[in-house]
Amino acid sequence: MSTEREYECIVIGAGVQGSFTAYQLAQRNKKTLLLEQFVLPHSRGSSHGQTRIIRKAYEQDFYTHMMEECYELWAQLEREAGVKLYRQTGLLVMGPENSQSYQLIKDTLQRNTVPMVILNRDNFSQHIPHVNLAEGEGAVVDITAGVLYADRVLKTVQGQFQKLGGVIRDKEKVTDIKPGPIVTVSTSAGVYRAKSVVITAGPWANRLLAHTGLQLPLKVCYHAGAETDPDQRDRQTDRSDIDILQHYIARCLPGLVPEPAVVESCMYTLTPDHDFVLDCHPVYSNIVFGAGFSGHGFKFGPIIGKLLCELSLGEVPSYDLSPFRIRRFQAKTKSAL
């Protein structure tokens, strides 16, 4: 029998973004429910696996600026939970020295005084042995970069959320969302009501937003590979991304066997410009969504959680969200409303 429960906020999707959003809401003493369609932990979305990169090396200043506070929030969570979540390793960025992308990353690091080392063909092998730097390529090292322990992160932030009184219900697929001053969310196991709802459902975002009359220009695919259906990803047979990686390994890391030992899928939900979507529904302001993280959103988990929390509470966001608003896709979304 279905039961009806009331919350101040319901977050749909317990990946890294949804988990940090729920955690931020619980820190504000908001009665919060975190819903997940699969049994936790799982490897069906975009947040699983052992590690993710954390870096300030970006082409755009606004990402580098956001990462300043993000590093602080990661460290704060480590202290609160007493768990190591980040290992500083440095990040090597290589590319054609005259290419726009390489120059933008280099300039952004320098402009924002990020600790870095600039390498050339003369000194590269002294700092990075066993790696080949091709003719015409440049290299920089983002010194503060490293790796986040992804699986450990999810377990930790979800645990902290529960310690603050938050409720997680996994294996509950959302079947309907009824907008209104109070939003009604139906799942495979119950019916819930809340003042606000945050949708962080990764590749399933548009299926949920369809209940509200909105569709975003998302496509689910490998970063440079084939499109796929989130419910059919295990049938993926395209190996073009693996072929590209093998060719690169053979050229730049001659000491390694280029054939991967383990291949595991991690779905990317891409926007046309590869920038995130962080916004309120254009009709129902108490429905908020974070989507389209385009393969580089994990490291931003704490700050995205903070921003989505602020949006769901009707507060002015801590950062300028104009690069992430859906108005940039206005022509495409009007027909869906």
Buried (B, 14 or more C-beta within 10 A) or exposed (E): EEEEBEBBBBBBBBBBBBBBBBBBBBBBEBBBBBBBBBEBBBEBBBBBBEBBBBBBBBBEEBBBBBBEBBBEBBEEBBEBBEBEBBEEBBBBBBBBBEEEEBBBBBEBBEEBEBEBBEBEBEEBEEEBEEBEBEEEBBBBBBBBBBBBBBBBBBBBBBBBBBEBEBBBBBBBBBBEBEBEEEBBBBBEBBBBBBBBBBBBBBBBBBEBBEBBEBBBBBBBBBEEBEEBEBEEBEEBEEEEBBEEBBEEBEEBEEEEEBEEEEEEEBBBBBBEEBBBBBBBBBEBEBBBBBBBBBBBBBBBBBBBBBBBBBBBBEEEBEBEBEBBBBEBBEEEBEEBE
